[in-house]
């Protein structure tokens, strides 16, 4: 465990108490997962949430690495015999990795430099002479003359002075105060400047905004920096951090020149000029650029994770039979029926579109399949031919007077990735990849999360600049988000797939597969304790995982989120009420008579008891909201059919720092700019809308040639009175929490749209969520205020628990044929694009 100084630093950085940090670090070092700590160790941590726990874990890793590096540095300098007390104290007290490297820099075994060569020529005494700046000493030229030696390749006074200046320049570049001064100035005053390269000038449209661009380094948004970074990688832009170089050099001269007007001043002016441009500025510029890159990565990854989380938590339609359709033109529409458990039942192929245009035959096959299996739910993938297929299905349902059936568009991003994956081959070895894709589409309507976990989370399209952020961090962050969603909902141990189980706290891929194998051997688990019979699951893994797994067996507590370690407490509560465990879960009102403080002990505290009570009152609670499909504009399927002033219902497909993209049922998503989200000032769009949310919007602009759609949410809201705005300026009203979503007519929805480009690009999107380069050279989700893709940071959205349950399954609300349930897959596959998949 890291020392108390590190604990204190983490506590300050995360803004929690040192005791909370120490306890959390102890749990983490002991192998506990963040979902487990957040759910079952609230009393130990003081109810820290997952975001705070992640921050503590990240800083714990940082300081652990710092402590190890400090030891390495101390050992290395001590071996050189140069570790004096002052240096040792400075290193041991260092709490910053960059400062530690500055302290170590003079003692590193570096490559040969100009200063190294000068020392080999015996010029260090001359450098010391210039550094002393003694006005009473002999003339500089006279002193330098004594160092002119042919055998040392020093042939003139100027060569001797130049070598001495190289040595002094290196000292300036390694000076701790000077480096820290330049860092601070570059952070505060530096500007990110981008210019076009020769190739960029030949292709001005691609990065037009950035061909002659500058913005403060301290405030440049993530999406703009990442766009410039991409332009640099593609050879179309060059970038630098610009400063007032003359002012910086003047500050450095003041630090090193002890007196003006002496002969030494001219020499030191040359030293500073050389040190600054050759050594100091390039080094610090690289550091600060890396800092900006890391900040941009954090912000972009945060947006990615936030959007992906909302997408994964989209409401499920539930365990109902579904007909999934993977639409297409030339090769037809592949159809697959799955039962309420998601098992494959039957498949067929129809050709209702050109070139075959076998509409009557396709209609007969469709209706026969619907009648044979008594189907009421149809999920159509939102890829190529999606709108045409949706229209065909609607017409067929209307013609057959099947008013109870509903058809929804499901985001199919990543469906092709899944259908060709090892997981799909193992599930359906005898089926064609196209049928597997239709099965995946159908399952995404039943339970988006359960199906999407089978796909690499990088294939979800809910962010921007996927290829430009740190791929390792993006992958790790997305995996944590998926795990958070899975553990928040809980997993049925007897129905969950191995890809779903591997995200359960404590379980890994191999262990998940062994769980599935043991389940087959037993014919199903009857209680949680049987997990201990699985090879690889010992007491520690059981502790981490058991609470998140549900078993409908002989112990009613196994069906809840109550951890087995608390079963004895619940048994005591039941005994106090003279009830069995089964009666306790069936008659939760009896819990009102319980004096809960009587059951607290060293391990089960007040917060854990509160969770136990909640689980007993609402067992098998699903935090996801009820399923609802939006109603698109009737008869409107193309951008060209839109007109200003039209009002529509749509689904939020992506949220960035400059607004939100909404699918309103045409081939392009529309942009609700930040200024059109609400009548009140909105700093963070995530406080107003989230991915998967159904919103009502008004069309305020259509560029049918681009094509580009501008939408407004606030246009359908009543303007807030001036006194209301004044009140908000003083703080939130009592009846409205700060940062709560605006009172728009919005509803949660189970998916996300077909495209993530907001209708600002006429480039087609691939089945896996990737797309051709947009107007800013981006391949990813969001755009900036000029219609270009971009990213941004947001705050973790607040969720309301409406008490929805998995059991009995909640039937989806009946919607008219053609209503839309966004398919999550597309967003999950654009996430792949962002991750570099």
N, C-alpha and C positions, 0 to 999 in steps of 0.2 A: 504493500500500500504506500502511496506517496506521502511525503511528510506534511506536517501541519501548515507550513507556509504555502504549499501548493493547494491544500484544502481551502485556506483562507482566500487565496487568489480566485479559485473557482467559485467560491461563495459570492465574492464581489462581482465577478463577471456574469454569473447566472442570476444574481439578485435573490439568493436564498440564504438560509443560515448555514454556518459551518457545520453544525451538527447534522443537518439534512444531507449535506454533501458527503460527510464522513460515512454516514450510514449507507448512503447510496453506493459509494465507492466500495465499501465492504461487500455489499450484495453483488455488485458487478464483478468484483475480483473473485467472488465465490461461484461465479458461473450463472448467476440469475439473469434472465432476459428482461428487456425493458417492458414488454407487455405484462410479464409476471409481476414485476416490481410495481408497476402502475396499478395493477388490479388487486393483488393480494398482499402487498406490503405497504399499504397506505399509512398504517399507524407508525411504521418505522420511519418513513420518509416525510411524514407530515403532508401526505396527499399530493405529492408532486405529480404533475401530468407527464405524458410521454414526451412532449416537446422539451420540458425542463430536464427530464432524465436523459434524453439524447444529448442535450447540451453538456450536461455533467459528464457523460460518457466520453464525448469528444474532447473536452478539456482534460479529462483524466488521462486519455491517450497522449495528448500533447505534453503534459507535464511528466508523464512516465518516460516518454522519449527524451525530454529535456534532461531529466535526472541521469539517464543512461549516457547521454552525450556529454554531460558535464564530467562524469567519471572518465570517459574516454579522453577528453581534452586534458584533464588534470594529469592523467597517467602519461600522456604523450609529452607534455611540457616538462614533467618531472624527469622523464628519461633523458631529456636534453639538458638537464641541470639548470634550467632557467626559471623554475617555479619559486619565486620569492613570496613572502607573506602577503604583500599587497595584491599581487596577481591572484594568488590562491583565494583570498577573501573576495575579490571581485568576481571570480568564476563561481565560487560556491554560492554567492548571493545573487547570481544572474537568474532572472526568471523569464528571459526572452531568448528564443533560439537565434534570432539575427544578431542580437548583442553578443551572445556567446560566441558566435562565429567571428565577430569583429575582434573579440578578445584573443581568439585563437589565431587569427589571420597572420600576425607577425611571426608566428612560430611554426607555420605549416611548411612542409617541404613543397615549395612551389616550382613551377617551370622556370627556366632561365628568362630573366627579364633584363631590360636595359640597366636597371639598378644593380642586378646581380653581376652583370658584365663590368659595370663601373667599380664595384667592390673588388672584383678580381684584379682590376688594374690598380688597386691600391688608392682609390680616390675617396674613400670614406672619411679620412681625416680632413680633406678639403671640404667635404660636405659639412662636417662638424664645425669647421671654421666659419662657413657661411651661416650656419644655424646660430652660432654664438652672437653674430652681429656686433662684435666688439669694435667700437669706434676708435679705440686707442691702438688697435693692432695694426700690423703692416698692411700695405695696400693689397687689394684682392688680387691684382695681376701679379704682384711680386710673389704672393703666397702660391698662386697657381703655377708660376714658373717652376717652382721646385718639384712639381709633379709631372713635368714633361719628361718622359722617358721613352726612348724608341723601343727598348726591350719589352715595355708594357703596352706598346701600341698607342701611346699618348704622345702625339706629335706636335701639339701646339697648346698654347694657353687656353684657347677657346675650347679645344677638345677636353682639356682637363676640367674646365668650368661646366661644360655640357654634361660630363659624366657625374660631377658632383650634384648638378641640378636634377639629374635622373634619380639619384639617391634621395634627395630632399622631396622630390615629387611623390615618390613611393611612401615616404613618411607622412606627407600630407594626406595621401589617399587612405592611409591606415589609421589616421588620427580619429579616435572615438568621438570626440566632440564635433569634429568637422563632419563626419559621416552622419551623425544624428541630426545636426543642424540641416544638412542637405535633405535628409529624409523628411523632416518636418516641413521644410519649405516646399519640397516637391509634392507632398501630400496636400498641403493647404493651397499652394499657389500654382502648381503645375497644371498644364492644359494638355489634354489628349488632342493631338493634331494629326489629321490624315490628309494625304495628298495623293493624287493619281500617279500611277507609274505610267510608263510609255504604253503598256498594254491596256491599262485602265482608261487612258485617253482615247484609245481606239474603240472601247466599248463603254461609252459614257452612261448608257442607260442602266447598266447593271447595279452600280453603286453610285448613282448620280448624286445622292445626298451627301456622300462622304468624299467626293473628289477634291473638295477644298473645305475642310470642316475642322472645327475646334470646339472643345467643351471642357469645362473644369474637371480635372481628374477626381476631385473629391465628390462630385455629384453626378457624373455621367451615368445614365441608367444602364442597367445590365444589357438590355437588348441592343442599344446603340454600340456599346463597346464590343459586344460579341459580333455584331455585323461588321464593324471595322476589322476585327480580328480575322474574320473569315475572308474579307477582302485582301488582307495581307497574305494569308495562306495561299490564296488563289493568284497572287502576283499582280493584283489590280490596284492595290493601295500600298502605301508605305506609311508608317505611323511612328510618332515620337512623342515624348513628354517635353513640352516646351516650358521654359522658365525664363526669367529675366537674368540671363547669364552674367551680364556685367555687374548686376547688384550682388549676385551670389559670390562672384570672384572678389568683389570689394570686401565683402564680409570675411572671406577667408584670408585676404591680405591683412585685414585689421587684426586677425587672430594670430598671424605668424610674424608680421613685421613689427618689431619693437619700437622703431623710431623712423620717422619719415625724413626724406632729404638726405639720406646717407647713400653711399655707393651700393650698400647691400640691398636697398629697395629695388633697384633695377633687376638684380639677380632674382630676388624673391618674386617679383612680378612675372618673370619668365617661368619660375618654378610653379607658381599657382596656375598660370595659363596652361602649362603642360599637364599638371596633375589633374586639373578640373576636366579638361576636354579628353584626355587620353585614358585616365584611370578612374577618377572619382565619379563623374557624371554617368558614364556608361554603366558602371557597377550599380549605383543607386537607382538609375533609371530602370534597369532590369528588375531590381527588387520591387520598386513601386508598381511597375507594370504587372509584375506577378501578383502583387497585393490586389490591384484592381481586377485582374483576371479571376482571382480567388473569390473576391466579393461578387463579381458578376456571376460566377459559377454558383455561389451560394444562393443568390437571389433567383436565378433561373431554375435551379434545382428545386428550390422551395416552391416556386409556382408550379413546376412539374408535379411535385409530390402532392401539393394541395389539390390540384385539378384531378390527378389520378385517384386520389383518395375519394373525392366526391363521386367520381365515375364508378369506382369499385363498390361504393356504398349505395348505388342506385337501387331503387325499389325493385324487388323481384315480382314477376307475375305469379309465382308460386308453382306448386306441383300439379300442373295441368298438362294434358296432351297438347302438343303443338305441331303444326306443320311448318317446317322451315324451308324457305325457298332461296336458293342461290341464283340470282337472275343473270341472264346473259342473252345476247342476240344470236350470233351465228351458231354457237354450240348449245343453245337452248337454256331453259331454266331447270336446274336440278332441284327436286323436291325430296324431302325426307320427313317422315313422321317419327316423333319420339313420344314415349309414354310419360306418365306423370313423374317417373323416377329418372327420366332422361335416357332411357334405353331405346336403342334403334328398333323400329317396327317395320317400316316399309319405305321404299323409294321409287321415284319415277322421274322421267324427263319429259318436258313439254316444250313446244316451239311456237309460242303465240306471236313472236315478233319476226320482222324481216331477217333473213331472206325467205324463211319458210312460211311465216304468217299463217300457221295452222291454228287459227283462233278457235274454231268450233271443236276440233279434236282436243286441244289443250283444255278448253272449258269443261269438256266431258270428263277428262281424266281428273281434273281438279275437284269437281263436284263429287265424283264417285269416291275419291279418297276422303273428302270431308264427311260424306254420309256414312261410309264404311266404318270410320273410327269415331263418329260423332264429335268431330272437331269444332271448336269455336274460336281457336286462336291460330292466327297465321303470322309468321315472322318472315319478313322479306329483307334480305341483305341490302344495304344501301349503296352497293357498288354500281358497276355498269348495268344499264337497263333497269335500275331500281324503280324509277318513277313510272316507266312504262309498264313494268310488271305490277306495280302497286295499282295502277289504273285498271289493268286487265283483271286483277283479282277483285277489285271493288265492283267492277261492272258485272262480273260473274256472280258475286254474292247478291247484288241487287236484282239481277235477272232471276235468280233462283229464290228470291225472297228470304234469304238467310239473314234476317235482321239481328239475330243473336251472335253471329260470328263477327269478329273484329280482326282487322289486318293492321299490323304496325311495321314500320321500317326499323330495322335493327342494325346498329353500327357493326359492320363486318370486318373492320380493320383487324388484321392478324389472322383472319379465318384461313387464308391460304397458307400462312405459316404453320398454324396448328395442323391443318389437314395433311401436310407433308412431314410432320414431326414424328419423332420416335413414339411419343405418347399416343398420337392418333393411330399409328400403325399397330401399336400394341392393343389399343382398344378395338379397332376395326380392321384386322389384317386382311379380311376378304373384300373390303369395300374400296371403291375408287375414291381418289382424293376429292373429287367434286362432291360426292355424296357425304364424305366426312365434313366438308365445309358447310353443307346444308344442315347437317346434324348440329354443328357448332352454333350456327345461327339460331336454330330452334332453342337450344339450351340457353343461349344468352338471354332469351326472353324469360325463361323459367327462373333462372338465377344467374345474373351477370357475374357476380364474384366467383361462384363455383366454377364457371366455365373459363373465365378470363385468367384465372391463376394457372391454367395450363399453358399460357403463352408467356414468353419472356416479357416482363413489364416494360422493357424498352420499346415494345411494339405498340404501345398505347400513344395515341396522338393528342396529347393534352398540354403541350408546352411549346417552346421555340428554341431554335439554335441547338438542336440535340447534338450535332457533331462537334460543336465548338466548346462545350464544357468538359470538365474533367470526367472522363468516361467511368473510371472506377468509382468516384464519389457519386455520380448519377446512378449507377447500377446499385450501389449499396443503399442509397437513399430510397430508391424505388422499392427495393426488396423490403426495407423496413416499413414502408407505407403499406405494402400488400400484407405483410405480417400483422401490422396494426389492425387493418380492416378485418382480416380473418379471425384474429383473436377477440376482437370486439364483438363480433357476431356469434362466435362459437361454432363448433363443427360436430356434426353427427358422426360418431365413431363407426357406425355400421353402414353408412352410405357414402362417406367422403372418399374421393379419389386420392391416390398417392400424391399427385401434384398439389392438392389442397392441403393434405395432412402435413406436407413438408414445411408449410408456413406456420404451423402450430408451434407455440412456444416450446422450446426444448427439443423438438423433433428435427431431424435432418432428412435429406433425400433417401438415404439408404434405410434409415429407421422407419420412415413412412412406408416404404415398400414392404418392409418386414411386418409392419402392422397390418397391411392389406393381406399379406400371405397368411398371417395368423388368424385373421378374421375368416378367411376362407376355410382354414383348417377347423376352426371352432364352429363354423356355421353361424357366426355372428357373436359379438361380445354381449354378455349379459350384465356385466358390471365393470366399473372402472379398474378395479383391482386386477383384473385379468391382463391389463397392460403390462404388468410386471412379469408376465409369462413370455413377453416378446423379447427376443434376443436383442440386446443393446439398450433395453430400457431398465435402468436400475432405479434406486430410490431418488437420485437427483433428477434424472430425466422425468420420472413420474411426477415429482413435485412441481416441476416447471410446466408440464403439459396437461395434467389430469383435469384441472379446473376449466380448461377451454374445450374439453371433449365431452360430448353428450352421449349418454347411453340410455336407451329406453328398455330397462331391464327390471330386476327385482328390487332395486333400491331407488325410490322416487327422487332422492337427492342427486343421483347420477344424471338426472335429466336437467338439472339446473346449473347455474354458474357458481354454486357453492363449492369451495375446494374441499377435498376429502379430509384435510387436516382440521376442518371445522365441523365434521360430522358429529363428533362427541358433544360439542356445544349445542348443536341442533337437537340431538337426542335428549339432552338435559332440558331444553326448552319444551320439547314435546312431552316429556315426563311431568314437568311442572304443570302443564295444561291437561294432563291425563289423556293425551291423544297419541295415536301412532304417527309415524312419519308421514304415511299416506294421508291421514286425516288432516295433518298440519298443512300440507300443500294444497289440500282441497278446500280447507276452511281458513283462509288467511286472516279473516276478521278476528279470529281468536288471538292473534298476535297483539292486538291492541291492549290486552291485559298483561302483557309481559313487561317486567321491569328489567330492561336490557342491561343496565349497569351491573346487575348481579352476575352476569355471565362473562364479564371481562376478565382476561388473565394476561400473562406476560406476552402471549403471542397474538391473542385475539382482542383487539381494542375497540374503541368506539366506532371508528370509521369502518372497520371490517364487519362489525355487528350491524351497522346500518346497511351495508351491502347484502348481508345475509337476509335481513328483513325484506329488502327490496326483491331479492330472488324468490323468497317464499311467497310474497304477495303477487308477483308477476313472473312465475317460472316460464322458461323458454322464451323470454322476451327477445324480440329482434329489433335492434336499434334503427334499422332501415324503415323508411316511411312506406306508406301504402302505394301500390302501383297505380299510375294514371298515364294515359296516353293523350298527347295534345291533338287538337283539331286544326289541321292546316286549312288554308284558304281553298275552298271548293273550286276545282277546275283550274287552279293556278299551279303549273308545274315548271315553268320556265321564267328566267329573269325578265325576258322580253314582255311577259304578261303583267309585270308589276307596274304600278303607277303610284306617284306621290299621293300620300294621304290614306293609302290602304292600311287597314288594321289587321293584324294577324297574330296567331299564337305560334310560338316556336320554342325550341330547346336550346339552352346555352351550351355551346360546344367547346368553348375555350375562354379562359379569363386571363388577361394580361394586365400590365400596369397602366395601359392606356385605354382599356375598355373591354368589351366582351363580344364574342362572335356568337351569332344565333342562327340556327337552321330553321327557316320558315317554310320548308317544303319545296324549294326549288333547287337548282343544281349548284348554287353558290350560297355560302353563309353570308349573312349581313353583319356589319359592324355597328355596335352601339358604342359610340365614343364615350370616354369618361364623362364628358360634359352633358351627355344625353341619358345618363343612368338615373339621375334624380335631380329634383329642384334644389336640393341642398348640396353643399360642397362635398365632393367625394374624393378623399385622398387615396383610398384603397378600394378598387372595384370588388374585391372579395368580400367586403363588408355589405355589399348590395346584392350580388348575384354569385352563383356557383355553378360549376359544370353539372349538367344533367337537370338543371332547374327549368321548369316551363314558365315562360314569361309572355306577356302580351306586349306587342310592339307596334309602332306606327312607322310606315315607310316614309322617310323624309328626303330620300334622294336615290335615284337609280341611274347609273351609267350603263346603258345596255350594250355599249360597244366594248367596255373594259373586260368583262362586266364587273360592276361594283354596286353594292347595296348599302345604303346608310339607313340605320334604324334608330328609333328613339323609344325609350321606356317612359321617360318623364312626360312626353307629350300626351300620354294617356292618364296622367295623374293630375290631381288638382294642385295648383301652385300653392306653396306654403305661405301663409300670411307673414307679413314683415315682422309682426311681433313674435311669431313662432321662430323665425330665423334668429331674431335677437336673443330669444330665450336659449336657443341651442348654442349661441355664441358664449353664453355664460355656463353652459354645461347641459347634460342631458336631462330631460324631464323625468319625473319620477315614474311615469308610465311608459318610458321608452329607454331601454338600456343603451349606453353609448356604443356606437358602431353597429347597432341592429340594422337589418336590411330595411330599405325604404319600403313604404307601404304600397308596393306595386302589386298588381293582381298576378301573383306568381304561385306556382305549385311545384313540388318536387316531381321529378320524372326519372325514369329508369334508364337513361342511356345518353348517347351523344350522337352528333350528327355525322353525316356522310363525309363532309370536308372540313378541314381546319383552316382554309385559306381565306375565310371571310368573304368569299366572292371577289377577291381582289386579284385573282389570277385565272387565266383561261387554260392553265396547264392541267392535265388530268392527274388524278391521284391514283397511285398503285394500290393493289389489293392489300398490301402489307402496311399501308399508311404512309408510305414515302411519296414524295411529289417532286416535280421538276422545280428548278430554281425559280423563285418569285422575283418580284421587281427589285428587291434589295439583295438579290443573290442568295437568299435563304431557302432552305429546303424544309423549314419547320413551321410550327404552328402559328404563333401570334405575329402581328405586325405593329409597327409603331404608328404614331399619329398621322403620318403621311400615307398610311395604307400599307406599310411594310411590316413584315413579321417582327415581333419583338417579344421581350420577356419582362419580367418585373417581379418585385417582391410583394408579398401579401401576408396578411395575418391569417392564422389558422381559423377557419370558419367555425361558427358556433352551430351546434346541432341540437335539435330538440328531440327528445325521446317521446314518441307518441304511443309507446307501449305496444307497437305492432308485434305480433307473434308469428312464429313459424307454424305452430300447431294450435288449432287446425289451420290448414293453409288458407290464406286469405285470397279469395277470388279477385281477379282484376276487375275494375269497374268497366262496365260495358261501354264501348265507344262506337261511334258510327264507323262503318267500313272506311278504311283509308286513314284512320287516325294514326298517330305516329308515336312509337316508342323508340327513342334513339338507341341504336345498337352500340354497345360500349366498345366493341372491338376496334373500331376505327380509331378511337381516341387512344386505346391501348397500343395501337400499332404506330401512331405518330409519336408515341412515347419511345418506341423503338428507334425511330428516326433521330430523336433528340439524344438518345443514349449512344448512338453510333452503331446501331444494329444493322 
